[in-house]
Amino acid sequence: MSQPDLIAIDEEKEFDDIGSYNHSLVQGNLAYLLRQAGKYSVFIELSLDTSSLDKEDFPYITNELIPDICLYPKRTTLPYDILRVTEMPLLAIEVISPRQGSLGLIEKFRAYFALGVTSCWLVDPALNIVAVYSSPTEHRIFAEGVVLDEQLSIEIPLAGIFE
């Protein structure tokens, strides 16, 4: 394979993960709604250290994962910065991009749970649904009313996410 083909493949892979208008709007709406709960700090695209994962069980996961949104107990800014966080969040949220498939995101959820994340949400702006995962194999899908995460006692209006 020639060098230009490698560059084209890399650009295509990166393009698959690029957000869009709806992705960005939903991400912002979710961050706002979750922040309103008052007991959490909301982080957008925070780099999580996954170097402790067994690479045999997770061969496609690099040394970091970057969820669209993650939640921690209430925090304040630090006098220094952290580039890759080792403490896992309570909640990791992935918003599906237009060219992204859900299977890769489910693999990320397996990794999040293995790292100690309590809950994961898969948000689909094209279908206006939220799937709340309490484990890699157990989830509830919300298509109307409120999104309820029983693990974290979070309840937010579904309409607020997609408006």
N, C-alpha and C positions, 0 to 999 in steps of 0.2 A: 504494500500500500504506500502510495506516495505521501509526502508531507502535507500537501494541500488537502488530501482526503482526510487526514487525521485532524487537521484544523476544522474542516467542515463538520466532522462528526462531533468534535468538542463543542462547536458553536451550536449545533443542533441540540445536543444534550443540555447545554445551558439554556437554550431557548425554551425547552420543555418546562423548566422550573421558573420561568419569568412570569411574574404576576400580570394582572390585567386590570382594567377599570373596576370590574365587579370584584375581583380578588382583593384589590386594595380597599375598596369601599367596605366590604364585609369585614376585612381585617381591622379597619379603623372602628367600625361599629361595635365589633366584639370587644375590642380593647376598652372602648368607652363604657359599654354596659357592664363589663366585669369590674372595671375600676369603680363604678357606682356602688358596688357591694360594700366598699369601704374597708374590708378586712384583708384585701390582697394587693400585692404589687403586680402590675402587668408589664411584661417584657415582650417586645416585638423583635423577632429574628435574633434571639440570643443564642450564641454558640455554646452548646453543651458538650462536655468532654466525654467521649465514649470509649476511651482507651482501655477501660476495665472490662469491656465486653469480650467474651470468648469468640475469637475470629472464626473458629470452626462452626459455631452456631450462627454467626452473623457475618458471612463472608462478603456481603455487599455493603456493609456499614463501614464508613471510614472512621477516623478518630474523632469526628465531631458530627453532631446532628444540629440542625438549626430549625426548630419549629417556627411556624408563622407567629404564634403567640404562646407564651407560657406564663403560669401563675405561681407566685411564691407567697408565703405569709408576708404581711406588710413589711416593707423595707424602706430605707432612705438611701440617698446617694452616699458613695464612699469617698474618702479623700484620695483614693487611687482608683484605677480601673482594672477590670478583669476581662481578658480577651476570650478565655474559654472556661466556663463555669463547671466545676466538678460536682457541686450540690445540685441534685435533680429537682425540678419543679414539682409542684403538686399536680399540675395540669399541663399537658402539651396539646396544642390545637394546630391542626393542619387544614388549610383551606385549599381545596382542589383548584388548580389553575386550568385554563381551557385545554391545554395539550398534555395534561398530566393524568396518569391512570391511578386508580385507587389501590391497585395491588402493591405498588411500591410504597405507598403510604401505610398500608397494613403491615408491611415488613418493618417500617420505621416504628409503628406502634408496638410490635413485638419487642424491639430493642428498647423503647422507652420503658415498657413494663419490666423488662429484665434489669434495667438500671434503677428501678424503684419509683418511677412515676406512678402516681395514684390513679389518674384518670386521663383518657385521651379523647379528643373530639375530632371527628372528620366532618368538615363543613363543605357542602356542595352548593355554590351559588347558582349553578345552572338549574338545579332541581328545588332550591330553597328548602333543603333538609339539613339536619344535624344528626349525626350518629354519635352517641355517647358510649364510649367503651369503658367498661369497668375491669376488663381483662382482655387479653388478645383474642379471645373467642366469644366473649359476652358483650352485647351492646343493645341499646335501644335507639330506635330511629324516631325523630321528632319532625313532623311535617306541618304541624299547626299548634296553636296554643303557646305553651311555654316549654323551654328546654330545661329539663331537670337532671342535674347531676347529683344523684343520691350520695355518692362517695364523699363529695365536698360540700353538700348542702347548698348548691348553687341553683338558682332558678331565675332565668331571664326570658323575656318575651321573644319568641321566634321572629315575629314581624320586625322587631327592632334591629335584628341582625341583617335583614335583607332590604331594609327601606333606604 
